[in-house]
Every structure is written in structure tokens, then in C-alpha cells.
Amino acid sequence: MKASKEKQYPAQADCSASTQRSARRARTHRSASGRPVAAAAWAAAAGTLCWLVASGETRAAMDAAPWLVLASWVVYVAQWLPCLRVDGDGFTLINGLRDHRIPFDTVQDVEVRFAVAVRAAGKKYVSWGAPTPPGSFESGFAHVSDLKSRPYSMLPSNERFNHQPTVSTGRDEIAKAWQEARTAGLRSSDGTVTSTWNRPMIALGVVVLLWVTAAQLF
């Protein structure tokens, strides 16, 4: 009877790990400047068109319209759309025209320098829209901090302690999600990373480019 009970423990552990993964809510991480920059660019484009029309420069407005729409499309793809999503099973890197679905069991390392990069299945996938603070850390979870830039106080034992509280950032949560998934047990995905093209946005970009070309020819 004891042997029979002991065999049931691994199944209970697997069930608990599965429940933890299911309970983890999906979160979306974005660059703090991406969407404000996009909104400012669109406002400038709209303001330019309105100013030309209000000034009676109808022809100039028609000539500028396709270029402004093209610029707005580029801003949407490069600034507004990119993000990094984390759920119970892995990462989703949305990079404007190409997206990557990376299961946790394929991840080999997570790096944050000037951009967030996920090494998985022997390749490196860089996120365009993940948060990238001034500080950096790499190789999973080892933080690299510039100690000289932080205020410290001297203790009698000639030791120093930092007055600043620890602040959890988006990049910390990205690494933490991978760490928690490894601790809870990784769900098998056959080691496959799925990459897909954003066909609607590509088609829209082609249409805008054709409009720009036609405006120059006629």
C-alpha cells in the first residue's frame, strides 16, 4: 500500500505545475517610448495635411498625402505594433512584420542589453518592442548595475548600503516568467519555434508603396 501511495506523488506534482502555468496571466511588455513616439508622428502628419489644406495648397496636400501615409505605416510597424507577450507557455515576440512564438522549453537564455533577445532552438530572436532600461543584464537573471551612480551611506564597519528600494521592471518580469516556468516544469513543445509573417500589414505596405509610385509618375 505504501508503494502505491508513493507512486501518486509525481502525478500530483505534475498537476500542480500545470495548474500554476494555467493560472499565470498573459502579460504584454512594451517600450515606454514606442507608442508616444508613434502618436506624435501621426499628429504631425495629420497637422501637416490640415495646414496645407487650410492654406489653400490643395495640390501640395495631394502630393504629400501618400508620403505621409507611408511614414505613418512605417511608424505603426516599427513603434506602435512591436511588443513582447508572456503567458504560461512561452514568449511571443511581435516585431511588426514578423512574429515569433517561443515556447519556454526551447529557451536557452534571455539577454537584455540595448534590446531584449531570446536564444531558443539554436537561434537568437530579438524583440523590437520590449522595455529596454538604461541598465542591462544578460545571461538569464544576473543584474549588472552601475554602483557609482547610486547614493550610498557609510556604515561604521566601512560597509555601504543603498537607500534606493528595489524596483521591478518589465525586463525583470520577462526573465522571472522564464525562471518560474523552469521551476514549475516545462511543457513539451517538440522544441519548435514558430515564426509567421504579418501578411495584412505587408499587403497594406505594398498598397501604400504603389500609391507613392503612382503619385510620382502621374
N, CA, C and O of each residue as an XYZ file, in Angstrom:
872
protein
N       0.824     -1.206      0.000
C       0.000      0.000      0.000
C       0.860      1.259      0.000
O       0.533      2.234     -0.676
N       1.961      1.243      0.756
C       2.822      2.417      0.808
C       3.439      2.704     -0.549
O       3.525      3.856     -0.973
N       3.867      1.641     -1.227
C       4.468      1.834     -2.546
C       3.467      2.440     -3.510
O       3.821      3.276     -4.341
N       2.220      2.018     -3.400
C       1.179      2.545     -4.283
C       0.960      4.022     -4.044
O       0.760      4.775     -4.997
N       0.993      4.461     -2.781
C       0.790      5.876     -2.461
C       1.957      6.716     -2.948
O       1.759      7.834     -3.425
N       3.179      6.191     -2.832
C       4.353      6.954     -3.238
C       4.354      7.209     -4.740
O       4.859      8.242     -5.180
N       3.814      6.316     -5.524
C       3.790      6.491     -6.971
C       2.835      7.594     -7.397
O       2.913      8.078     -8.526
N       1.946      7.993     -6.515
C       0.969      9.011     -6.874
C       1.529     10.424     -6.730
O       0.960     11.360     -7.291
N       2.625     10.606     -5.997
C       3.148     11.940     -5.742
C       3.612     12.666     -7.000
O       3.278     13.840     -7.160
N       4.370     12.026     -7.913
C       4.786     12.727     -9.132
C       3.612     13.226     -9.944
O       3.676     14.313    -10.517
N       2.530     12.449    -10.005
C       1.357     12.879    -10.761
C       0.753     14.121    -10.146
O       0.313     15.024    -10.858
N       0.729     14.169     -8.788
C       0.193     15.340     -8.119
C       1.068     16.552     -8.377
O       0.558     17.660     -8.541
N       2.393     16.356     -8.416
C       3.308     17.465     -8.693
C       3.100     17.993    -10.099
O       3.096     19.204    -10.320
N       2.923     17.060    -11.075
C       2.692     17.485    -12.451
C       1.407     18.273    -12.563
O       1.338     19.266    -13.287
N       0.381     17.825    -11.840
C      -0.905     18.526    -11.872
C      -0.765     19.920    -11.298
O      -1.338     20.875    -11.823
N       0.016     20.042    -10.192
C       0.228     21.348     -9.573
C       0.969     22.282    -10.508
O       0.621     23.458    -10.607
N       2.008     21.769    -11.212
C       2.765     22.602    -12.152
C       1.887     23.062    -13.295
O       1.969     24.210    -13.732
N       1.031     22.145    -13.786
C       0.133     22.511    -14.878
C      -0.846     23.583    -14.446
O      -1.169     24.488    -15.215
N      -1.326     23.475    -13.192
C      -2.261     24.473    -12.676
C      -1.601     25.830    -12.556
O      -2.222     26.850    -12.855
N      -0.334     25.859    -12.119
C       0.387     27.122    -11.998
C       0.567     27.779    -13.351
O       0.424     28.995    -13.473
N       0.882     26.981    -14.384
C       1.052     27.547    -15.717
C      -0.255     28.108    -16.242
O      -0.276     29.169    -16.866
N      -1.351     27.394    -15.989
C      -2.647     27.844    -16.484
C      -3.094     29.108    -15.777
O      -3.768     29.955    -16.363
N      -2.706     29.234    -14.487
C      -3.143     30.388    -13.708
C      -2.366     31.647    -14.066
O      -2.841     32.753    -13.807
N      -1.180     31.503    -14.656
C      -0.372     32.661    -14.988
C      -1.027     33.441    -16.122
O      -1.260     32.899    -17.202
N      -1.316     34.686    -15.879
C      -1.980     35.513    -16.872
C      -0.988     35.998    -17.922
O       0.186     36.233    -17.635
N      -1.484     36.139    -19.129
C      -0.645     36.675    -20.195
C      -0.406     38.159    -19.950
O      -1.325     38.891    -19.585
N       0.823     38.593    -20.153
C       1.180     39.997    -19.969
C       1.904     40.497    -21.202
O       2.668     39.769    -21.837
N       1.648     41.756    -21.528
C       2.272     42.378    -22.693
C       3.244     43.448    -22.224
O       2.878     44.326    -21.443
N       4.478     43.375    -22.697
C       5.520     44.334    -22.332
C       5.882     45.155    -23.567
O       6.130     44.609    -24.642
N       5.909     46.480    -23.393
C       6.221     47.383    -24.495
C       7.286     48.385    -24.072
O       7.494     48.637    -22.885
N       7.948     48.942    -25.061
C       8.869     50.041    -24.811
C       8.078     51.263    -24.351
O       7.001     51.547    -24.875
N       8.615     51.977    -23.374
C       7.901     53.135    -22.830
C       7.750     54.253    -23.847
O       6.811     55.044    -23.758
N       8.656     54.331    -24.809
C       8.635     55.439    -25.765
C       7.957     55.099    -27.084
O       7.655     56.000    -27.867
N       7.711     53.812    -27.348
C       7.212     53.403    -28.655
C       5.908     54.067    -29.061
O       5.843     54.718    -30.104
N       4.876     53.913    -28.257
C       3.567     54.443    -28.625
C       3.482     55.969    -28.538
O       2.836     56.576    -29.392
N       4.103     56.615    -27.546
C       4.118     58.085    -27.576
C       4.790     58.649    -28.823
O       4.320     59.639    -29.385
N       5.890     58.026    -29.264
C       6.562     58.472    -30.488
C       5.643     58.304    -31.689
O       5.563     59.187    -32.543
N       4.948     57.166    -31.756
C       4.030     56.924    -32.868
C       2.894     57.945    -32.872
O       2.545     58.485    -33.922
N       2.323     58.206    -31.708
C       1.224     59.173    -31.622
C       1.680     60.565    -32.042
O       0.950     61.278    -32.729
N       2.889     60.952    -31.631
C       3.415     62.264    -32.004
C       3.641     62.348    -33.513
O       3.365     63.379    -34.126
N       4.140     61.273    -34.110
C       4.383     61.266    -35.555
C       3.073     61.365    -36.327
O       2.987     62.093    -37.315
N       2.055     60.638    -35.882
C       0.760     60.707    -36.563
C       0.123     62.084    -36.417
O      -0.492     62.593    -37.355
N       0.271     62.681    -35.245
C      -0.265     64.026    -35.036
C       0.431     65.026    -35.957
O      -0.213     65.920    -36.508
N       1.742     64.876    -36.123
C       2.488     65.767    -37.011
C       2.052     65.585    -38.461
O       1.922     66.564    -39.197
N       1.824     64.334    -38.879
C       1.385     64.070    -40.249
C       0.003     64.666    -40.498
O      -0.228     65.315    -41.519
N      -0.914     64.440    -39.557
C      -2.262     64.992    -39.706
C      -2.235     66.516    -39.684
O      -2.953     67.166    -40.443
N      -1.406     67.082    -38.813
C      -1.296     68.537    -38.742
C      -0.748     69.136    -40.024
O      -1.181     70.206    -40.451
N       0.207     68.442    -40.639
C       0.775     68.925    -41.899
C      -0.276     68.960    -42.999
O      -0.377     69.942    -43.734
N      -1.057     67.892    -43.113
C      -2.112     67.858    -44.129
C      -3.158     68.941    -43.882
O      -3.580     69.626    -44.814
N      -3.574     69.093    -42.634
C      -4.572     70.115    -42.306
C      -4.046     71.516    -42.608
O      -4.786     72.368    -43.099
N      -2.779     71.749    -42.318
C      -2.189     73.068    -42.571
C      -2.135     73.362    -44.066
O      -2.424     74.482    -44.488
N      -1.766     72.360    -44.874
C      -1.705     72.563    -46.320
C      -3.091     72.833    -46.901
O      -3.255     73.712    -47.748
N      -4.082     72.077    -46.444
C      -5.449     72.277    -46.946
C      -5.980     73.635    -46.515
O      -6.597     74.342    -47.312
N      -5.747     74.004    -45.262
C      -6.231     75.293    -44.754
C      -5.553     76.462    -45.454
O      -6.131     77.543    -45.564
N      -4.328     76.249    -45.929
C      -3.597     77.311    -46.634
C      -3.967     77.388    -48.104
O      -3.459     78.241    -48.831
N      -4.847     76.503    -48.545
C      -5.249     76.502    -49.940
C      -4.291     75.765    -50.853
O      -4.423     75.836    -52.075
N      -3.329     75.059    -50.282
C      -2.351     74.307    -51.076
C      -2.873     72.888    -51.318
O      -2.311     71.908    -50.828
N      -3.951     72.806    -52.076
C      -4.574     71.503    -52.304
C      -3.650     70.554    -53.058
O      -3.544     69.375    -52.720
N      -2.986     71.079    -54.081
C      -2.083     70.246    -54.868
C      -0.926     69.725    -54.015
O      -0.545     68.559    -54.112
N      -0.380     70.594    -53.189
C       0.717     70.187    -52.312
C       0.247     69.139    -51.307
O       0.987     68.215    -50.971
N      -0.986     69.289    -50.830
C      -1.538     68.312    -49.887
C      -1.695     66.949    -50.550
O      -1.415     65.919    -49.939
N      -2.146     66.948    -51.809
C      -2.306     65.685    -52.532
C      -0.958     65.021    -52.798
O      -0.839     63.796    -52.754
N       0.061     65.844    -53.075
C       1.397     65.287    -53.304
C       2.008     64.735    -52.013
O       2.724     63.734    -52.029
N       1.716     65.401    -50.909
C       2.310     64.989    -49.629
C       1.578     63.814    -48.997
O       2.168     63.061    -48.222
N       0.299     63.650    -49.320
C      -0.525     62.631    -48.656
C       0.065     61.224    -48.726
O       0.173     60.575    -47.686
N       0.454     60.716    -49.912
C       0.989     59.342    -49.940
C       2.265     59.175    -49.128
O       2.471     58.132    -48.508
N       3.127     60.197    -49.124
C       4.359     60.102    -48.347
C       4.065     60.112    -46.845
O       4.703     59.396    -46.073
N       3.101     60.924    -46.449
C       2.741     60.971    -45.029
C       2.084     59.665    -44.586
O       2.303     59.201    -43.466
N       1.282     59.077    -45.466
C       0.671     57.785    -45.138
C       1.740     56.700    -45.045
O       1.679     55.835    -44.170
N       2.719     56.746    -45.946
C       3.817     55.776    -45.892
C       4.604     55.923    -44.589
O       4.948     54.932    -43.945
N       4.880     57.162    -44.214
C       5.592     57.397    -42.957
C       4.772     56.902    -41.766
O       5.324     56.347    -40.816
N       3.456     57.103    -41.820
C       2.586     56.641    -40.734
C       2.578     55.121    -40.650
O       2.542     54.556    -39.556
N       2.613     54.457    -41.804
C       2.660     52.993    -41.821
C       3.968     52.486    -41.201
O       3.967     51.537    -40.418
N       5.074     53.127    -41.561
C       6.372     52.735    -41.005
C       6.378     52.916    -39.488
O       6.879     52.062    -38.757
N       5.823     54.029    -39.022
C       5.774     54.290    -37.585
C       4.911     53.246    -36.877
O       5.251     52.796    -35.782
N       3.808     52.866    -37.493
C       2.941     51.851    -36.884
C       3.669     50.512    -36.756
O       3.600     49.850    -35.720
N       4.364     50.130    -37.820
C       5.058     48.837    -37.826
C       6.250     48.838    -36.871
O       6.505     47.845    -36.190
N       6.977     49.950    -36.823
C       8.222     49.983    -36.059
C       8.058     50.437    -34.616
O       8.876     50.084    -33.767
N       7.001     51.226    -34.314
C       6.867     51.799    -32.980
C       5.604     51.354    -32.242
O       5.665     51.015    -31.061
N       4.469     51.354    -32.929
C       3.205     51.073    -32.244
C       2.973     49.578    -32.031
O       2.574     49.160    -30.944
N       3.218     48.790    -33.041
C       2.861     47.372    -33.009
C       3.800     46.489    -32.194
O       3.308     45.605    -31.493
N       5.122     46.669    -32.238
C       6.030     45.728    -31.569
C       5.815     45.634    -30.059
O       5.590     46.638    -29.383
N       5.889     44.410    -29.552
C       5.785     44.159    -28.118
C       6.266     42.741    -27.841
O       6.546     41.976    -28.764
N       6.358     42.405    -26.572
C       6.720     41.053    -26.162
C       5.667     40.565    -25.179
O       5.456     41.176    -24.132
N       5.010     39.470    -25.517
C       3.961     38.909    -24.669
C       4.464     37.651    -23.973
O       5.175     36.833    -24.555
N       4.074     37.524    -22.718
C       4.466     36.369    -21.912
C       3.206     35.710    -21.372
O       2.365     36.379    -20.771
N       3.069     34.404    -21.580
C       1.955     33.667    -20.996
C       2.492     32.427    -20.296
O       3.698     32.316    -20.072
N       1.625     31.507    -19.955
C       2.040     30.340    -19.195
C       2.889     29.352    -19.956
O       3.485     28.462    -19.350
N       2.964     29.482    -21.281
C       3.688     28.503    -22.088
C       4.933     29.046    -22.774
O       5.789     28.270    -23.197
N       5.050     30.379    -22.892
C       6.222     30.901    -23.576
C       6.131     32.372    -23.907
O       5.281     33.096    -23.389
N       7.037     32.804    -24.793
C       7.112     34.191    -25.244
C       6.526     34.315    -26.648
O       6.611     33.389    -27.455
N       5.932     35.473    -26.924
C       5.527     35.825    -28.281
C       6.155     37.172    -28.613
O       5.811     38.188    -28.009
N       7.070     37.178    -29.568
C       7.735     38.403    -29.994
C       7.014     38.941    -31.221
O       7.045     38.326    -32.287
N       6.369     40.084    -31.067
C       5.661     40.724    -32.175
C       6.545     41.852    -32.685
O       6.718     42.868    -32.013
N       7.101     41.668    -33.876
C       8.085     42.605    -34.418
C       7.582     43.325    -35.664
O       8.334     43.517    -36.619
N       6.345     43.711    -35.656
C       5.827     44.468    -36.787
C       5.436     43.580    -37.946
O       4.261     43.248    -38.105
N       6.406     43.191    -38.760
C       6.119     42.382    -39.940
C       6.328     40.892    -39.715
O       5.866     40.079    -40.516
N       7.016     40.519    -38.639
C       7.294     39.097    -38.392
C       7.177     38.802    -36.904
O       7.753     39.503    -36.072
N       6.426     37.758    -36.583
C       6.190     37.375    -35.195
C       6.846     36.025    -34.913
O       6.983     35.183    -35.801
N       7.249     35.839    -33.652
C       7.897     34.590    -33.248
C       7.230     34.064    -31.981
O       7.125     34.775    -30.982
N       6.784     32.824    -32.035
C       6.226     32.154    -30.862
C       7.290     31.210    -30.314
O       7.691     30.257    -30.982
N       7.750     31.488    -29.074
C       8.873     30.756    -28.498
C       8.419     30.058    -27.218
O       8.272     30.720    -26.191
N       8.194     28.753    -27.246
C       7.832     28.019    -26.021
C       8.974     28.054    -25.010
O      10.143     28.137    -25.387
N       8.631     27.990    -23.734
C       9.642     28.065    -22.689
C      10.661     26.933    -22.783
O      11.835     27.139    -22.473
N      10.237     25.744    -23.204
C      11.172     24.620    -23.198
C      12.218     24.715    -24.300
O      13.164     23.927    -24.319
N      12.064     25.674    -25.226
C      13.079     25.874    -26.262
C      14.063     26.982    -25.896
O      15.082     27.149    -26.565
N      13.762     27.746    -24.830
C      14.591     28.900    -24.458
C      15.888     28.437    -23.813
O      15.882     27.624    -22.888
N      16.995     28.962    -24.312
C      18.314     28.659    -23.761
C      18.849     29.802    -22.906
O      19.606     29.574    -21.963
N      18.459     31.021    -23.233
C      18.933     32.182    -22.479
C      18.072     33.387    -22.826
O      17.459     33.442    -23.892
N      18.034     34.354    -21.908
C      17.344     35.623    -22.126
C      18.344     36.739    -21.856
O      18.926     36.798    -20.773
N      18.549     37.618    -22.822
C      19.521     38.692    -22.694
C      18.834     40.044    -22.857
O      17.942     40.202    -23.691
N      19.255     41.007    -22.056
C      18.764     42.376    -22.205
C      19.958     43.305    -22.210
O      20.626     43.477    -21.190
N      20.224     43.898    -23.347
C      21.254     44.929    -23.456
C      20.584     46.166    -24.021
O      19.882     46.875    -23.299
N      20.791     46.433    -25.302
C      20.062     47.521    -25.942
C      18.695     47.049    -26.416
O      17.826     47.864    -26.725
N      18.505     45.748    -26.473
C      17.221     45.158    -26.836
C      17.103     43.811    -26.144
O      18.106     43.213    -25.753
N      15.874     43.339    -25.994
C      15.645     42.029    -25.394
C      15.854     40.964    -26.464
O      15.269     41.033    -27.545
N      16.690     39.982    -26.156
C      16.966     38.895    -27.089
C      16.730     37.566    -26.391
O      17.156     37.363    -25.254
N      16.053     36.672    -27.077
C      15.781     35.337    -26.550
C      16.513     34.327    -27.421
O      16.282     34.254    -28.629
N      17.388     33.555    -26.810
C      18.077     32.480    -27.527
C      17.275     31.200    -27.354
O      17.057     30.730    -26.238
N      16.842     30.650    -28.474
C      16.000     29.456    -28.419
C      16.238     28.600    -29.653
O      16.399     29.112    -30.760
N      16.259     27.298    -29.447
C      16.410     26.333    -30.539
C      17.606     26.663    -31.432
O      17.546     26.490    -32.650
N      18.686     27.136    -30.822
C      19.904     27.407    -31.569
C      19.931     28.723    -32.316
O      20.885     28.984    -33.049
N      18.912     29.567    -32.158
C      18.870     30.856    -32.845
C      18.633     31.980    -31.843
O      18.265     31.744    -30.692
N      18.851     33.202    -32.307
C      18.657     34.385    -31.474
C      17.506     35.208    -32.040
O      17.525     35.594    -33.209
N      16.503     35.475    -31.203
C      15.331     36.243    -31.614
C      15.300     37.546    -30.817
O      15.263     37.531    -29.586
N      15.316     38.666    -31.528
C      15.364     39.985    -30.891
C      13.982     40.623    -30.934
O      13.319     40.627    -31.972
N      13.558     41.160    -29.797
C      12.270     41.848    -29.719
C      12.460     43.332    -29.994
O      13.324     43.973    -29.397
N      11.648     43.879    -30.903
C      11.725     45.306    -31.215
C      11.059     46.161    -30.149
O      11.431     47.319    -29.960
N      10.078     45.601    -29.451
C       9.238     46.443    -28.612
C       9.312     46.194    -27.128
O       8.579     46.834    -26.374
N      10.168     45.286    -26.665
C      10.264     45.018    -25.228
C      10.934     46.183    -24.517
O      11.731     46.895    -25.128
N      10.628     46.395    -23.234
C      11.247     47.508    -22.498
C      12.751     47.339    -22.387
O      13.241     46.245    -22.106
N      13.484     48.429    -22.608
C      14.945     48.401    -22.537
C      15.430     49.571    -21.692
O      15.691     50.645    -22.235
N      15.558     49.396    -20.379
C      16.018     50.464    -19.496
C      17.500     50.747    -19.686
O      18.187     49.966    -20.345
N      18.020     51.854    -19.122
C      19.434     52.190    -19.269
C      20.364     51.103    -18.750
O      21.392     50.818    -19.364
N      20.000     50.484    -17.600
C      20.812     49.395    -17.083
C      20.650     48.168    -17.947
O      19.752     48.112    -18.787
N      21.511     47.181    -17.753
C      21.416     45.975    -18.565
C      21.727     44.756    -17.722
O      22.429     44.839    -16.714
N      21.194     43.627    -18.150
C      21.589     42.362    -17.557
C      21.530     41.311    -18.648
O      20.776     41.452    -19.611
N      22.291     40.300    -18.507
C      22.385     39.302    -19.552
C      22.509     37.924    -18.937
O      22.633     37.772    -17.722
N      22.473     36.938    -19.792
C      22.613     35.537    -19.385
C      21.614     35.170    -18.309
O      21.990     34.704    -17.234
N      20.352     35.379    -18.596
C      19.307     34.960    -17.677
C      18.950     36.015    -16.682
O      18.159     36.907    -16.990
N      19.522     35.945    -15.458
C      18.987     36.757    -14.386
C      20.044     37.557    -13.624
O      19.736     38.147    -12.588
N      21.281     37.589    -14.117
C      22.338     38.307    -13.411
C      22.269     39.785    -13.742
O      22.491     40.167    -14.891
N      21.969     40.622    -12.769
C      21.852     42.055    -12.987
C      23.230     42.710    -12.976
O      24.100     42.360    -12.177
N      23.405     43.668    -13.883
C      24.631     44.447    -13.932
C      24.255     45.889    -13.644
O      23.485     46.480    -14.403
N      24.777     46.477    -12.564
C      24.392     47.822    -12.147
C      25.620     48.705    -12.037
O      26.707     48.244    -11.690
N      25.432     49.969    -12.335
C      26.498     50.944    -12.159
C      26.422     51.468    -10.731
O      25.608     52.341    -10.431
N      27.266     50.939     -9.852
C      27.178     51.278     -8.439
C      27.532     52.739     -8.171
O      27.064     53.323     -7.193
N      28.358     53.331     -9.038
C      28.773     54.708     -8.801
C      27.634     55.696     -8.983
O      27.700     56.810     -8.461
N      26.598     55.317     -9.706
C      25.508     56.237     -9.991
C      24.437     56.207     -8.913
O      23.449     56.932     -9.024
N      24.597     55.394     -7.869
C      23.572     55.267     -6.848
C      24.069     55.829     -5.516
O      25.247     55.686     -5.188
N      23.180     56.470     -4.743
C      23.597     57.029     -3.450
C      23.780     55.939     -2.399
O      22.934     55.055     -2.260
N      24.877     56.003     -1.667
C      25.155     55.040     -0.609
C      25.484     55.789      0.681
O      25.851     56.964      0.650
N      25.350     55.104      1.807
C      25.739     55.652      3.100
C      26.778     54.734      3.720
O      26.726     53.515      3.557
N      27.720     55.334      4.433
C      28.786     54.561      5.056
C      28.329     54.028      6.407
O      27.685     54.744      7.173
N      28.657     52.790      6.697
C      28.389     52.181      7.989
C      29.671     52.190      8.817
O      30.759     52.331      8.259
N      29.564     52.042     10.141
C      30.775     52.024     10.980
C      31.779     50.970     10.558
O      32.980     51.154     10.751
N      31.317     49.873      9.988
C      32.220     48.795      9.583
C      32.808     49.029      8.199
O      33.359     48.112      7.588
N      32.688     50.275      7.699
C      33.215     50.648      6.385
C      32.474     49.951      5.252
O      33.006     49.802      4.152
N      31.231     49.519      5.528
C      30.390     48.936      4.503
C      29.393     49.984      4.036
O      29.149     50.977      4.721
N      28.824     49.749      2.865
C      27.869     50.697      2.316
C      26.541     49.999      2.061
O      26.503     48.825      1.694
N      25.458     50.733      2.259
C      24.158     50.177      1.910
C      23.415     51.190      1.065
O      23.624     52.397      1.185
N      22.559     50.688      0.223
C      21.845     51.513     -0.747
C      20.500     51.926     -0.175
O      19.759     51.096      0.351
N      20.180     53.236     -0.283
C      18.897     53.736      0.198
C      17.773     53.470     -0.790
O      16.604     53.478     -0.405
N      18.101     53.234     -2.059
C      17.071     53.109     -3.075
C      16.394     51.749     -2.989
O      17.075     50.727     -2.911
N      15.053     51.720     -3.003
C      14.345     50.440     -2.985
C      14.474     49.731     -4.318
O      14.665     50.362     -5.358
N      14.368     48.416     -4.277
C      14.421     47.630     -5.499
C      13.116     47.777     -6.267
O      12.037     47.573     -5.710
N      13.211     48.127     -7.538
C      12.035     48.339     -8.370
C      11.985     47.260     -9.438
O      12.948     47.054    -10.176
N      10.860     46.578     -9.510
C      10.690     45.538    -10.522
C      10.288     46.176    -11.840
O       9.319     46.933    -11.894
N      11.021     45.877    -12.901
C      10.744     46.448    -14.211
C      10.224     45.372    -15.147
O      10.180     44.191    -14.803
N       9.827     45.809    -16.353
C       9.311     44.864    -17.323
C      10.319     43.809    -17.695
O       9.966     42.641    -17.860
N      11.589     44.208    -17.833
C      12.607     43.226    -18.210
C      12.805     42.196    -17.107
O      13.095     41.035    -17.392
N      12.648     42.613    -15.830
C      12.754     41.662    -14.727
C      11.620     40.640    -14.789
O      11.832     39.454    -14.533
N      10.426     41.101    -15.128
C       9.275     40.203    -15.203
C       9.426     39.205    -16.344
O       8.978     38.064    -16.234
N      10.055     39.630    -17.441
C      10.279     38.727    -18.570
C      11.187     37.573    -18.147
O      10.889     36.410    -18.419
N      12.291     37.900    -17.482
C      13.210     36.863    -17.018
C      12.575     36.010    -15.927
O      12.785     34.798    -15.878
N      11.796     36.647    -15.051
C      11.160     35.921    -13.959
C      10.160     34.894    -14.486
O      10.035     33.802    -13.932
N       9.451     35.247    -15.555
C       8.478     34.314    -16.132
C       9.162     33.043    -16.609
O       8.642     31.943    -16.419
N      10.327     33.193    -17.230
C      11.073     32.018    -17.691
C      11.568     31.196    -16.507
O      11.504     29.967    -16.524
N      12.062     31.884    -15.479
C      12.566     31.193    -14.295
C      11.453     30.401    -13.612
O      11.656     29.254    -13.213
N      10.280     31.015    -13.479
C       9.162     30.327    -12.834
C       8.706     29.128    -13.655
O       8.335     28.093    -13.100
N       8.734     29.270    -14.980
C       8.339     28.152    -15.837
C       9.308     26.987    -15.686
O       8.889     25.830    -15.678
N      10.592     27.281    -15.568
C      11.588     26.223    -15.387
C      11.405     25.538    -14.039
O      11.568     24.323    -13.922
N      11.062     26.335    -13.013
C      10.873     25.768    -11.680
C       9.630     24.887    -11.627
O       9.637     23.823    -11.009
N       8.551     25.347    -12.286
C       7.290     24.608    -12.250
C       7.306     23.379    -13.144
O       6.497     22.469    -12.965
N       8.219     23.346    -14.103
C       8.250     22.230    -15.046
C       7.811     22.698    -16.413
O       6.720     23.247    -16.565
N       8.656     22.483    -17.416
C       8.382     22.983    -18.753
C       7.499     22.020    -19.530
O       7.711     20.807    -19.513
N       6.517     22.572    -20.202
C       5.631     21.770    -21.033
C       6.299     21.502    -22.381
O       6.812     22.425    -23.015
N       6.294     20.263    -22.811
C       6.968     19.890    -24.050
C       6.266     20.480    -25.264
O       5.039     20.452    -25.364
N       7.072     21.020    -26.198
C       6.521     21.570    -27.436
C       7.279     21.045    -28.648
O       7.215     21.637    -29.726
N       7.995     19.939    -28.478
C       8.797     19.341    -29.543
C       9.933     20.252    -29.993
O      10.468     20.083    -31.089
N      10.306     21.219    -29.150
C      11.429     22.094    -29.466
C      11.225     22.946    -30.695
O      12.173     23.199    -31.439
N      10.001     23.396    -30.923
C       9.683     24.136    -32.142
C       9.393     25.601    -31.852
O       8.568     25.920    -30.997
N      10.077     26.493    -32.571
C       9.783     27.926    -32.547
C       9.036     28.267    -33.832
O       9.506     27.958    -34.927
N       7.884     28.899    -33.701
C       7.051     29.214    -34.858
C       7.195     30.680    -35.234
O       6.963     31.565    -34.411
N       7.579     30.935    -36.480
C       7.711     32.300    -36.988
C       6.704     32.514    -38.116
O       6.579     31.681    -39.013
N       5.989     33.634    -38.063
C       4.971     33.926    -39.073
C       5.100     35.368    -39.543
O       5.516     36.245    -38.785
N       4.739     35.604    -40.804
C       4.726     36.949    -41.363
C       3.377     37.606    -41.099
O       2.339     36.946    -41.116
N       3.404     38.910    -40.857
C       2.171     39.678    -40.679
C       1.680     40.092    -42.069
O       1.956     41.200    -42.531
N       0.965     39.207    -42.716
C       0.578     39.420    -44.113
C      -0.327     40.631    -44.328
O      -0.135     41.351    -45.307
N      -1.304     40.888    -43.458
C      -2.131     42.091    -43.672
C      -1.318     43.381    -43.686
O      -1.561     44.257    -44.516
N      -0.345     43.506    -42.765
C       0.462     44.718    -42.731
C       1.395     44.800    -43.934
O       1.653     45.889    -44.447
N       1.901     43.659    -44.385
C       2.750     43.653    -45.579
C       1.939     44.072    -46.799
O       2.408     44.857    -47.622
N       0.719     43.546    -46.915
C      -0.143     43.909    -48.041
C      -0.470     45.398    -48.018
O      -0.468     46.056    -49.059
N      -0.750     45.925    -46.830
C      -1.040     47.353    -46.716
C       0.174     48.186    -47.116
O       0.032     49.209    -47.786
N       1.358     47.755    -46.709
C       2.568     48.469    -47.084
C       2.792     48.480    -48.586
O       3.219     49.489    -49.146
N       2.502     47.354    -49.244
C       2.639     47.285    -50.703
C       1.674     48.254    -51.375
O       2.042     48.935    -52.333
N       0.444     48.319    -50.878
C      -0.551     49.242    -51.446
C      -0.087     50.689    -51.303
O      -0.208     51.481    -52.237
N       0.438     51.026    -50.140
C       0.907     52.404    -49.914
C       2.089     52.723    -50.821
O       2.173     53.825    -51.362
N       3.002     51.769    -50.992
C       4.142     51.991    -51.889
C       3.684     52.191    -53.330
O       4.238     53.023    -54.048
N       2.680     51.436    -53.752
C       2.135     51.618    -55.099
C       1.502     52.998    -55.243
O       1.607     53.629    -56.294
N       0.848     53.460    -54.187
C       0.245     54.801    -54.209
C       1.329     55.870    -54.353
O       1.181     56.813    -55.131
N       2.417     55.717    -53.599
C       3.524     56.671    -53.688
C       4.121     56.663    -55.095
O       4.413     57.718    -55.658
N       4.299     55.473    -55.653
C       4.867     55.360    -57.001
C       3.960     56.002    -58.041
O       4.420     56.730    -58.921
N       2.663     55.721    -57.929
C       1.707     56.293    -58.879
C       1.665     57.812    -58.776
O       1.541     58.503    -59.788
N       1.768     58.335    -57.549
C       1.737     59.789    -57.360
C       2.944     60.457    -58.007
O       2.849     61.592    -58.474
N       4.080     59.761    -58.038
C       5.276     60.326    -58.652
C       5.238     60.241    -60.177
O       5.805     61.089    -60.865
N       4.568     59.216    -60.699
C       4.535     59.022    -62.149
C       3.474     59.868    -62.841
O       3.637     60.271    -63.992
N       2.403     60.127    -62.135
C       1.300     60.853    -62.777
C       1.158     62.212    -62.118
O       0.289     62.996    -62.499
